[in-house]
């Protein structure tokens, strides 16, 4: 069975919890991605930052992105997948948490990211449809 480490994009970069949202937005732009893991000063994963978070939680509320810290947007425990977890586990985690991207960890180290498209390529056709349906409904 296919493992997360086989389908992930390796070398995920973090937005630091102490970084400004403006700096994180620049990093999203440079990397051409829609989300970044949030890492604390202890290099532990604190959550995820999405482009939507920036628009809704910062700009939409009139906050200054240069003064708002990325860590202020981290909510609860980050949903992750283990590097040796298989596609069934990835599928279940995405479905249960209604997320489209998962940080991949090996122990406590961030080693990559798995996106919905990565999983879709690795799953049999019927399961892809189930995943897309689960993520598209409220």
C-alpha positions as CSV (number, residue, x, y, z in Angstrom):
1,X,0.0,0.0,0.0
2,X,1.2,3.5,-0.8
3,X,2.7,5.5,2.1
4,X,2.5,9.3,2.7
5,X,6.2,9.6,2.2
6,X,5.8,8.2,-1.3
7,X,3.2,10.8,-2.5
8,X,4.1,13.8,-0.4
9,X,5.8,16.9,-1.6
10,X,9.0,16.8,0.5
11,X,10.7,19.8,2.1
12,X,7.7,21.7,3.3
13,X,8.5,25.2,4.5
14,X,6.9,26.7,7.6
15,X,5.6,30.1,8.5
16,X,7.1,31.0,11.9
17,X,4.6,31.6,14.6
18,X,6.4,34.9,15.3
19,X,6.4,36.0,11.7
20,X,4.1,38.6,10.5
21,X,1.1,37.6,8.4
22,X,2.5,39.9,5.7
23,X,5.8,37.9,5.6
24,X,3.8,34.7,5.5
25,X,1.7,36.0,2.6
26,X,4.9,36.8,0.7
27,X,6.2,33.3,1.3
28,X,2.9,31.8,0.0
29,X,3.4,33.9,-3.1
30,X,7.0,33.0,-3.6
31,X,6.3,29.3,-3.1
32,X,3.1,29.5,-5.2
33,X,1.1,27.5,-2.5
34,X,-2.2,28.1,-0.7
35,X,-1.2,27.0,2.7
36,X,1.9,26.7,5.0
37,X,2.4,24.8,8.3
38,X,2.9,27.1,11.3
39,X,6.0,26.2,13.3
40,X,6.8,27.5,16.7
41,X,10.3,28.5,17.9
42,X,10.6,25.0,19.2
43,X,10.2,23.7,15.6
44,X,6.9,22.0,16.6
45,X,3.9,22.2,14.3
46,X,1.4,24.7,15.7
47,X,-1.2,24.7,12.9
48,X,-1.8,25.6,9.3
49,X,-2.1,29.0,7.7
50,X,-4.1,29.3,4.5
51,X,-4.5,32.2,2.1
52,X,-8.2,32.2,3.1
53,X,-7.2,32.7,6.8
54,X,-5.3,35.8,5.7
55,X,-8.2,37.2,3.8
56,X,-11.0,36.3,6.3
57,X,-9.2,36.6,9.7
58,X,-6.9,39.5,9.0
59,X,-7.9,41.6,6.0
60,X,-11.6,41.1,6.4
61,X,-11.4,42.1,10.1
62,X,-9.4,45.2,9.3
63,X,-6.2,43.9,11.0
64,X,-2.8,45.1,9.9
65,X,-1.0,42.1,8.3
66,X,2.4,43.6,9.1
67,X,1.5,43.7,12.8
68,X,-0.5,40.5,13.1
69,X,1.5,37.4,14.1
70,X,1.0,34.1,12.2
71,X,0.8,32.3,15.5
72,X,-2.3,34.4,16.4
73,X,-4.1,32.5,13.6
74,X,-3.2,29.0,14.7
75,X,-6.3,27.3,16.1
76,X,-6.2,24.1,18.1
77,X,-4.0,21.1,17.4
78,X,-2.7,20.7,13.9
79,X,-4.1,17.8,11.9
80,X,-1.2,15.7,10.6
81,X,-0.4,12.4,9.0
82,X,2.6,10.2,9.7
83,X,5.2,9.6,7.0
84,X,4.5,5.9,7.1
85,X,0.7,6.1,7.2
86,X,-1.0,4.6,4.1
87,X,-3.4,6.2,1.7
88,X,-6.4,4.7,3.6
89,X,-5.3,6.6,6.7
90,X,-4.7,9.8,4.7
91,X,-8.1,9.4,3.1
92,X,-9.8,8.9,6.5
93,X,-8.0,11.8,8.1
94,X,-8.8,14.2,5.2
95,X,-12.4,13.0,5.2
96,X,-12.9,13.2,9.0
97,X,-11.3,16.6,9.4
98,X,-12.5,18.0,6.1
99,X,-9.0,19.2,5.1
100,X,-7.4,19.3,1.7
101,X,-3.8,19.4,2.8
102,X,-2.0,17.6,5.5
103,X,1.5,18.2,7.0
104,X,3.5,14.9,7.0
105,X,5.5,14.3,10.1
106,X,8.2,11.8,11.0
107,X,8.3,11.7,14.7
108,X,8.1,15.4,15.5
109,X,9.8,16.6,12.3
110,X,7.9,18.1,9.4
111,X,9.0,16.2,6.3
112,X,6.5,17.2,3.7
113,X,2.9,18.0,2.7
114,X,0.2,15.8,1.1
115,X,-2.5,17.5,-0.9
116,X,-5.8,16.3,-2.1
117,X,-4.4,15.9,-5.6
118,X,-1.6,13.7,-4.3
119,X,-4.1,11.4,-2.6
120,X,-6.4,11.4,-5.7
121,X,-3.6,10.1,-7.9
122,X,-2.8,7.3,-5.4
123,X,-6.4,6.1,-4.7
124,X,-8.5,3.8,-6.8
125,X,-11.2,5.8,-8.8
126,X,-14.2,5.0,-6.6
127,X,-12.4,6.2,-3.4
128,X,-11.4,9.4,-5.1
129,X,-15.0,10.2,-5.7
130,X,-15.8,9.5,-2.0
131,X,-13.0,11.8,-0.8
132,X,-14.1,14.6,-3.1
133,X,-17.7,14.3,-2.0
134,X,-16.7,14.2,1.7
135,X,-14.6,17.3,1.4
136,X,-17.2,19.2,-0.7
137,X,-20.1,18.9,1.7
138,X,-20.7,20.7,5.0
